[in-house]
């Protein structure tokens, strides 16, 4: 998995590409989150458009990231989630835990 990050108006945006299925990508994602928090970026959008497959370890990694950010008085929004991933989030009722947006722009507006 590749992670591309940028900061827009103090909001971190992580664009993920590839599979989110376990080590090392789950640890890499958490390290990116902690790096943003270290820069005092506490609002983070994770763009999932490039994710081709995610398993329970990937979902667990997103939960771990959410917990880390919320413990730092921040929040995470997910954007551009594919249909398969969205279905998993609906079935597991994680749609009530995460803020989920159709686009990165919509998530940015919500955070502003």
Secondary structure, DSSP 4 states (H G I P E B T S, - for coil): -EEEEEEETTEEEEEEEEEE-STTHHHHHHHHHHHHHHTT--EEEEEEEEEEEE-HHHHHHHHHHHHHHHHTT-EEEEES--HHHHHHHHHTTGGGTSEEESSHHHHHHHH-
